[in-house]
Amino acid sequence: MPGFICAVAICKSNSEKAKKSGQHISFHSFPSDMGIRKEWVRRCHRKDMFDPKHKKVCSMHFTVEDYEDAIQAQIMNVVPKRLRKQAIPTLNLMPKAKETTKNLSKSSKRSIRYQKREQAQLVKNILDESESNDPVFQQVSEDVNTDNNNLPGCSGEIDYEELKRAYDALVEEHNAAKQQISELNLRNLNLQKENESVTKHKRCSC
């Protein structure tokens, strides 16, 4: 079957098959940063030697937070596509591949920590832009602020930290659901193989 096959050892995601079946799976090239690339290779947990330049890793191994356009994509109800330069596969991997490694450089680790701080500001920027351009958002915001002002101790300002916590909770739920779907797909694949084996055995018996 043509198309890209995910480089992760236990993953069978195929770009052509995903496209035909309507699955929202994207495939990402290995990063140019050598430290990050080595970590990607390690987490693929493959026994064979392969050239990362000609391989890709599918989106089933990344969290929503690994994407630069994650928040915009959720607001617009589309699939995020822009993977962060410092993103590392963390989902649906073999247990040993998830262990901490020393491959990452100090600059890479700093960049990963910076991503978390960056998201809070991104949420604020998107909400500010929506508030200024969307009349519906303005009306809702005015109604909420009016109600808040009528409550003791409320300033009527949007609590961005609370929104960030709510967003993080949604991301966690999304990743858990994504993990469950992957496990169900793997179980379904195993059942299909067992069924094919039983059918083949019956034919041979006849």
N, C-alpha and C positions, 0 to 999 in steps of 0.2 A: 504494500500500500504506500503510495507516495505521501509526501508531507514530512514535517518535522516530528520526531519522536522525542519525548522528554528524556533528558540525560540521567535523571535520578533512577537508580537501580530498580527500585520497586514500583516505579510508575510506568504505565503503558499509554499515557496520553499521546494522541496523535493529532496533529494540527488539521489534517484533511478530514479525518473522521469526526473531529469535534465540530468542524465547520458544517459538514453535511447533516449532523444530528442536532445542530442548533445549540451546542454547548458553549457557554461563555468562558472559554479558556484561551488565554493568550500565551505566547511563547517568547522568552527573553534570552538574548545573547549573553554570553559570559562577560562580565565587566572587564574593562581595560586595566583597572587597578590590580596589580599582581597579588597584593595581600588578600583583597576581596575575592579575586578569582580563585586563589588556592583554597579559600574557605568553601566556595561553591563546589569545587572539584571534590573536596573532602566530604562534603555533605551529600554528594551524589552517591557515595559509598559503593563505587563500582570496582570490581576486581580487575577488569581489563583496562589497559592504557588507552586513552582517547585524547584527541586534540580539541580543547575547549573552543577553538576558533570555529569549528564546524558543528558545534552542539548547542542546544538550547534547553532551558529549564522552564517548565510550564507554571502558570499562575496558581496552580493547586498547592504550591509549596511556599507561597508568600501570604502575608497578612495584608489586610486593607491598609494598614499604616505604612506599608512598604511602598505605597504609590504616592507620587507627588500630587496627582489629581484626584485623590480618594474622596475628599470632602466635596469638591465640585461635582464629581461623578454621582455621589449619593444624592446631592441636591437635585441634579438633573436626571436622576434615575437611569444612568448609563454605566457601562462597565469601565472601571479605571484602567488606563493603559500605560501611563508614564511611570516606570519603575524608578525609584530613587537610586542614585549612583552607589550609595553605600548599603543598599538592601541585601539581605542574606536570607536564603531559604531556611524556613523554620518549621513548616507544616508538612505532615505526611512523610516523614523521613524515618529511616531506620534508627532505633534508639541510640546506637553508638555515634551516629552522625550528628546528634544534637549536643554532644558533650562540648564543653568549652575548649577552645583551641588557642594557641599562641601565634597563629598565622597572621592575625590582624595587626597592622601597625598602629602606633599610638594615634596618628592623625585619623585613621579610619575609625577607631573607637570614639574619638572626639566627635567625628561627623555623625556617627550613629546616635550619640547622646544629644547632639544638637537637633536632630530630627524631632525628638519629643517636645523640646522647647518651642520649636518652630511651628508645630501644629496649633498650639494655643493662639498664637498670633494670626495664623491663617484663618482660623475660625472667626476671629474678631474682624479681620479684613473682609471676609465674605459677607458676614452679617451687616457690616457697615455699608457695603456696596449695595446689598439687597435693600437695606432700609432707605437709602437715598434714591434708588431707581425704581423700586416696585411700589406702586400706590397701595396695593393690597397689603403688603408688608407694613407700610407706613400706618395704615388704618389699624391693623392688628396691634402694632407696637404702641400706638396712641391709646388704644383701648386697654391694653395691659398696663401701661404706665399710669393711666387714670385710675384703674382699679388699685394698683399698688400704692399710689399716692394717698388713697383713702384709708390705707392700713397704717397703723402706728409703727414707726421705725423703718418705713420703706421709703427709699429715695426715688424709686421709679426707674433706676438705671438697670440696664441688662446685665445680669450676672454671667460674665463670660466663663468664669471658672466653673460655674454650675453647668453651663452648656457643654463645656469641655468634658466634664465628668459624665454627662449624659451621652455624649458622643463616644467616649471611650467604652461605656457600657454596651452601646450598640455594636461597636467594633468587636468587642469580646464575644457577644452573642453571634455575630456574623461568622467569626472565625470558628466558633464551636460548631455551628451548623455546617460550615464548609468541611470541617474535619469529619463530621458524621456522614455527610454525603459521599466523601471519598471512601470511607470505610464500607459504606453500603455498596458502592460501585465495585470495590475490590471483592466483597463477599459475593456479589452477583456474578462477577467474572469467574470466581472459583466454582460457584454452583453450575455455571454454564459448562465449564470444563469437566466437572464430575458427570453432568448429564450426557455430554458427548462421549465420555469414556464408557458409561453404562450402555448407551445406545450401540456403540461400537462392539462392546462385549456381547450383547444380545445377538447382533448380526453374525458374529463369528460363531456363536453357539448354534445358530440355525444352519 
